[in-house]
Protein backbone atom coordinates (compact mmCIF):
# COMPACT_ATOMS: atom_id res chain seq x y z
CA UNK A 1 0.00 0.00 0.00
CA UNK A 2 1.46 3.34 -1.06
CA UNK A 3 1.44 6.38 1.21
CA UNK A 4 -0.70 9.07 -0.30
CA UNK A 5 0.76 12.35 0.86
CA UNK A 6 -0.41 15.86 0.03
CA UNK A 7 3.22 17.03 -0.31
CA UNK A 8 3.76 20.74 0.17
CA UNK A 9 0.05 21.45 0.53
CA UNK A 10 0.02 20.22 4.12
CA UNK A 11 2.51 22.95 5.16
CA UNK A 12 0.68 25.81 3.45
CA UNK A 13 -1.43 26.75 6.56
CA UNK A 14 1.80 27.25 8.56
CA UNK A 15 2.97 30.03 6.22
CA UNK A 16 1.38 32.69 8.46
CA UNK A 17 3.72 31.96 11.40
CA UNK A 18 6.53 34.43 10.43
CA UNK A 19 3.91 37.14 10.00
CA UNK A 20 2.55 36.34 13.45
CA UNK A 21 6.02 36.69 14.97
CA UNK A 22 6.46 40.08 13.28
CA UNK A 23 3.08 41.25 14.56
CA UNK A 24 3.92 40.17 18.12
CA UNK A 25 7.27 41.95 17.99
CA UNK A 26 5.61 45.15 16.74
CA UNK A 27 2.96 44.91 19.47
CA UNK A 28 5.56 44.55 22.24
CA UNK A 29 7.61 47.39 20.78
CA UNK A 30 4.55 49.66 20.76
CA UNK A 31 3.93 48.86 24.43
CA UNK A 32 7.41 50.15 25.33
CA UNK A 33 6.78 53.61 23.85
CA UNK A 34 6.80 56.52 26.29
CA UNK A 35 5.27 59.95 26.20
CA UNK A 36 7.63 62.87 25.63
CA UNK A 37 8.74 64.29 28.99
CA UNK A 38 7.57 67.82 29.72
CA UNK A 39 10.49 70.12 30.57
CA UNK A 40 10.15 73.31 32.57
CA UNK A 41 12.02 76.54 31.88
CA UNK A 42 14.74 75.83 34.47
CA UNK A 43 15.65 72.53 32.87
CA UNK A 44 15.79 74.16 29.43
CA UNK A 45 18.05 76.88 30.81
CA UNK A 46 20.33 74.29 32.36
CA UNK A 47 20.49 72.43 29.03
CA UNK A 48 21.44 75.69 27.25
CA UNK A 49 24.20 76.37 29.76
CA UNK A 50 25.57 72.85 29.49
CA UNK A 51 25.57 72.99 25.70
CA UNK A 52 27.28 76.40 25.65
CA UNK A 53 29.92 75.16 28.12
CA UNK A 54 30.57 72.04 26.04
CA UNK A 55 30.88 74.06 22.84
CA UNK A 56 33.24 76.61 24.42
CA UNK A 57 35.66 74.02 25.82
CA UNK A 58 35.12 71.42 23.04
CA UNK A 59 33.90 68.70 25.40
CA UNK A 60 31.85 65.65 24.43
CA UNK A 61 28.19 65.69 25.35
CA UNK A 62 25.79 62.85 26.10
CA UNK A 63 22.33 63.82 24.86
CA UNK A 64 19.13 61.96 25.57
CA UNK A 65 16.92 62.45 22.52
CA UNK A 66 13.22 61.55 22.36
CA UNK A 67 12.30 60.04 19.01
CA UNK A 68 8.89 58.52 18.20
CA UNK A 69 8.26 57.30 21.73
CA UNK A 70 11.76 56.10 22.54
CA UNK A 71 14.68 57.85 24.24
CA UNK A 72 18.02 57.36 22.51
CA UNK A 73 21.42 58.34 23.89
CA UNK A 74 23.79 60.18 21.54
CA UNK A 75 27.37 60.93 22.55
CA UNK A 76 29.44 63.32 20.42
CA UNK A 77 30.76 66.86 20.11
CA UNK A 78 28.39 69.76 19.41
CA UNK A 79 29.65 71.67 16.41
CA UNK A 80 27.00 74.35 15.97
CA UNK A 81 23.59 75.39 17.32
CA UNK A 82 21.33 77.03 14.74
CA UNK A 83 19.01 79.56 16.42
CA UNK A 84 16.84 79.93 13.30
CA UNK A 85 15.92 76.27 12.72
CA UNK A 86 16.39 75.22 16.39
CA UNK A 87 18.72 72.38 15.47
CA UNK A 88 22.11 71.26 16.73
CA UNK A 89 24.78 70.04 14.39
CA UNK A 90 26.81 67.30 16.07
CA UNK A 91 30.06 65.82 14.84
CA UNK A 92 29.52 62.06 15.00
CA UNK A 93 32.76 61.15 13.21
CA UNK A 94 35.46 63.48 11.90
CA UNK A 95 33.85 65.20 8.94
CA UNK A 96 30.41 63.62 9.46
CA UNK A 97 27.65 65.71 11.01
CA UNK A 98 24.18 64.87 12.27
CA UNK A 99 21.35 67.30 12.97
CA UNK A 100 19.20 66.97 16.07
CA UNK A 101 16.17 69.12 16.81
CA UNK A 102 16.55 70.98 20.11
CA UNK A 103 12.90 70.36 21.00
CA UNK A 104 13.55 66.59 21.08
CA UNK A 105 16.41 66.82 23.61
CA UNK A 106 15.27 65.65 27.05
CA UNK A 107 18.64 65.34 28.80
CA UNK A 108 22.14 66.83 28.56
CA UNK A 109 25.26 65.57 30.31
CA UNK A 110 28.69 67.09 29.66
CA UNK A 111 31.44 64.49 29.76
CA UNK A 112 34.75 65.75 31.09
N, C-alpha and C positions, 0 to 999 in steps of 0.2 A: 504494500500500500504506500503510495507516494504522499509526501507531506505537501498539502496545498497551502501555500503561504501567500499573503497579500504583498509581500516585498516591501517597498518603500512606503506604500500607502498606510501601513500601520503606524508609522512614525510621524505622519503629517499632522495629527492633532497636537503633538508636542512642540511644534514650531513656534508657538506663542511664548514659550518659556523665557527666551532672552529678552523679549519685550517686557514681560512681567518683571524681570530683574531690573531693567532700566526704569520702569515706572516706580518700583519700590525705592530705588536709589534717589530718584528725583523727589519723591514724597518725603523721605527722611531729610534730604538736603533743605527742602522748603521749611521743614519744622525747625531747623537750626537758625533760620533768619532772625535778625534782631531789628528792632526799631532804631532809627538814628537817634543818638543821644542828644539831648537839648543842652546847649552850652550857654552859660550866662556871660555877661560882659567881662567879668573879672577873669574868667578862664580864657576868653578870647584875647584879652590884654596880655595875659601871661604867655600865651602862645606867640603873640607878636614879639614880645621881648625876647623870648627864647630863640625865635627864628632870626631876629636882628643880631643877637649875640653870636649865634652860630655862623652867620654870614660874615660878620666883622672879623672873627678870629679863625675862619675857615675850619670849623669843627663839623664832624659828622653828626647827623640828626636822625633819630628814630621817630618816624611819624606813624601814628595809627590812623588809617584812612578807612572811612566807611564807604563801602561800595556794594550797592544792590542787596543790602541786608547783612553783609558780612564785614568784619573789621579786619583789614590786612595791615601788616607791619612792613614799612618800607624804611630801609636804612641807607642813607647816602648823604652827599653834600648838597646844600641848597646853593644854586648858582645865581638865581635871579627871582625876584617876586614882582609880578606885573600888577600894578595897582588898577589898571584899566579893565583887564579881563579877570582879575581876581584868581590868578593861577600862579603856581610856583613852578619854576623850571629846576629840576634836580638832575645832578650829574650821576647817573647810575654807573657807567663805566667811563673811562677817559674818552671824551669826544662823543658820548652818547647821552642824550638828555631825554627826560620824561617830564610831562606836564601833569600836575596834580591840582585840582580845584581846591581853593582854600576853604570853601564851605563844606567840603567832605572830610577835612582834618578834624579828628576828635581827640587827638593826643599828641604832644610834642615832648621829646626827651633829648636833651643835648648830651652827646657822648663825649667825654673828655679823656 
